[in-house]
């Protein structure tokens, strides 16, 4: 399986090419950024494809992160993946950002709980909790920071995601110490590729997972009447 993975969901613009027969990542690049993904993504993909030594015709699948994350970032990545898939007739699948954060830890030890938390601002997080075998103990949701801390306090846990340190700081004194705290700003693009390579196409559509309504809403009261 040869996969091109794309991630623009959070504070990075990333792409990687994975060849499972070869045994690993052929090429990858990740640039930290809060905005400007739309301008940076296609040149970055071109560089990664060139470094991989593959043409688009050599790929079997395109993978893209579907959120939760930035509204603008998600739209950039998903639109690019869908456009490339349409132009090349290659299938595209989506990967949850929360799953991508948790995957490196579940890959090493799938018995210890993983609390994945992404900063959603206003003392809220996008939250998912993974248990033994990678099973979902708490489904993806928008939650108060206090709920994430309570989940992390229930058992020794790895806390990952852009809000990981805030969750760890919110643990009560009586809670078990976290096994690990990984507050990286974006998931590892290599793991986005690895998850996407094995995800069933039928259950992993490239559709955005926002988990909350956009901050900007239409001003219906101020709209002009139609003539």
N, C-alpha and C positions, 0 to 999 in steps of 0.2 A: 504494500500500500504506500503510495507516494502522495503526500499531503502538503498543501500550502495552508498555513494557519495565519490568521489575522486577528489582532486585538487593538481596538481603539476605545475600549469601554471606560477606561479610567485615566490615570495620569501618565500614560505612555502610548506611544505609537510603535507597534511591534509586528513583525512577520517572521516566519520560519518555515523551512521546508524539511519534512521528515520522510525518510525512506525506511519503512519497517523491515524490508528485506535486507537492506544495508546494515540496519541495526541502530540507527540513530539519526540525529539532526545533521543534515547536509550543510545548511547555512541558516543564519538567523541574525536579526538586528533589532534592537529595542532602543528607542529614544525617549527620554523622559520629557513630558510636556503636558500642560494643563489645557492648552488650546492650540489650534493650528493643525489638527490631525488631517483635515481635508486636504491641505496643501502638501503635507509630508508623506501621506500614505502611499500613493501610487509610485513616486520615485523610490521609496523605501522597498516596496515589493519588487520593483524592477532590479534593484541592487541585489536583493536576496535571491531572486530567481537566477540572475547571472552567476552569483557566487556558488549556487547549488549545482550548476552545470546542466540543469534540466530546462526543457521548454514546457510551456503550459500543456502541450499535447501529451507530455509524459506523466502528468498528474492524474491521480484517480479520484481526488476529492479536494474540496476547499472547505476550510473550517473557519468559523468566526465566533467571537464571543458575543453573547446575546444579552448580557447584563445579569444582574442590575448594574447600573453605572450612570454615566453622564448621558443625558438625552441626546445631545449633539454628537458625542463620541460614538454612541451606539448606532445612530443613523449613518454616520460616515462609514464605519466598518461593515455594517450589514449591506448597505447600498453597494459598496465596492465588491464584496463577496458575491452578491447576486448578479452584479454586472459582469464580473469575470466568468461566473458560472453560465450565464446566458450566452456570452460570446464564445465560450469554449465547449459547451455542452457537457460540462463536468458537474456532478452533483455537489451541493453545498449543504453542510450541516452546522447546527449551532451548539455552542458549549456554554454552560452557565459560568459566569465569572466566579461565583462562590465555589463551585465545584473545582474550578481551575486553581483557586487558592488552596483548597484542601488536598488536592491530589498528591502533591509531593510527600505530604505527611502520611496519608493513607497508603501510599505506595511502599513506605518503609515499615509502617506499623499500623495495621488496620483495626487494632483492638482498643487503642486509646482514643477517647472522644476528641473530635476536632470542632471547634467553634469558629466559623468563618463570619467575619463582620466587616462590612464596608461602610465608611463614613457617609451618612445621608444628610448630615448637617442638622442643626436645631436639636441636638442631643438625641438623634435617632440614628439607627444603623439598618442596613440591609443584612439580614441575619439568616443563617442556616446552620444547623447542628448535625454532625455526622457521628454515627456510633460504630460499633463493631461491624467489620465487613463493609464499611462505607455506607451502611444503611442510614437513611434520613431519620433522625430523631425529632427534629423540628424543621418543618418545611420552610422554604424561602418566604420571607416576609419583611415588611417594614416594621421595625420594633423600637421601643425606647431603649436607650443605652442601658438602663437598669435591667431590662429583660435579658439582654445579652450577658450582662455580668452575672445574673442569677443562673443562667444556663451554664456559664463557665464555672460557677461555684458548686454545681451539683456533683461533680466528680473531677479528678485530675484531668486537665485538658490541654491540648495544643490550641492556642488562640492565634488566628491568622487573619490577614486582611488589613486594609488601610486604617481600620478603627481598632486594631488589635490592642494597641497600647492603651487606648482610652477604656476599652473593656477591662483590661488587666488592672488598670488604676482604680476601677470601680468595684473590684472584688471586695467583699467584706473581710475583716481581719480573720474570721473563723474559717474562711474558705481554704481548701487545699491550694498550695502554690501551683501556678500553671506549669506544665511540663515544658512548654516553649511559648514564646511570644514573637511572632513574625509580622511586623507592621509594614511590609513593603507596599509601595504605592500602587502596584499593578501585579497581576499574576505572571508567573514564568511562562513565556510564550512557548517554550519547549513542551510544557505540560498541556497547554491548550492543544497543541498538535497531537500529542499522544492520546488524549481523551477523544479528540475528534476522529482519530484513525479507527477507533473501535466503537464509536457511537452508532447505534442503528439509525439509518436514515429516516425511517418511518416515525421515530419517536424523538428526533432531534432537529426540528425545523429551524431555519434561520430567522426566527421572529424575535423582536425585542422583548425582554422581560423587564419592564420598568418598575413594577411593584408599587408605584404611586403615581398620582396624576401630576402633570407638569405644573410648575410654579406659575407659568404664564397662562392665563385663561382668556378666552374671547370676552370682550365687553359687550354682551348682548344688549344691555340697557342703553348703550351709547350708539348702537347701530342705527343707520339711516333707513327709513322705510323704503321699500321697493316701489317703483312707479309702474 
